[in-house]
Amino acid sequence: MKSPEELLEFFKTQKIDIGRNREIVTTCGSGMTASVIYLALATIGKTENVHLYDGSWAEYGSKPARSDAES
């Protein structure tokens, strides 16, 4: 794991807004990278308004389509 300083610099250079009141949901295609990003955010102290989607886009996309009536 990178140091908190390295992680802060990475988020800054990638222009990722991790501001105090910013709502963040970590997601990814397979379910693995999202947890690493969540851990990186926790390492720099960003724990408020941070959520982990514990599935994956592959899993989400494999679900049958839902109509508005089923919502």
N, C-alpha and C positions, 0 to 999 in steps of 0.2 A: 504494500500500500504506500502510496506517495504521502509525503508529509502534508499537514494542513496547509502550509504555505504554498507548496507545489499545487495542491488541489485548487486553492483559491485563485492562483495564477492561471491554471488551466481553464476554469470556468470564466475568468475575465477575458482571456484571449479568444475563447470561443463565443464571446458575447452572450453568455447565458446569464440571465437576470435571476439572481438568487436572493433578491432583496428581502428584508425582514417580513413584510406582509405578503410576499409572493406565494401563491398556491402552486405547489409542484406535485405532479404525479409522474412517477418513473414507470416507464413501460418499455417493452422491447419485443422483438420477433419471436424469441424462444422462451423467455422467462428468466434467463440468467443475467443478462446485462443490467436489467432493471434493478436487481438486488445489489449489484456492485455500485451503481450510481447512488442508490439509497444509502449504502454504507459510506461512500465518499462524502455525501452531504452531511451525514451524522458526524463524520470525522472532523469536519470544519465547524460543527456546532449548529448546522441548519437542521433543526428537528421540528420546528413549528410549521404547520401547514404543508408537511411533506407526506405523501402517500405512495404506497407501493401497490401497483396492480400485479397481483400474484399469479395471474395467468400469463398469457402471451397473445400477441396479435394473431399468431397461427391458430391458437385455441379459440380465440374470439371469432375469427373468420370462419371457423369450421362449424359454428352453431347455425341451426336453421334460421332463415330470415323470419323476423317477427313482424306482424302487422300492428298498426297503432291500436287496434281493438284488443290485442293481447297484452299491451304494455300496462 
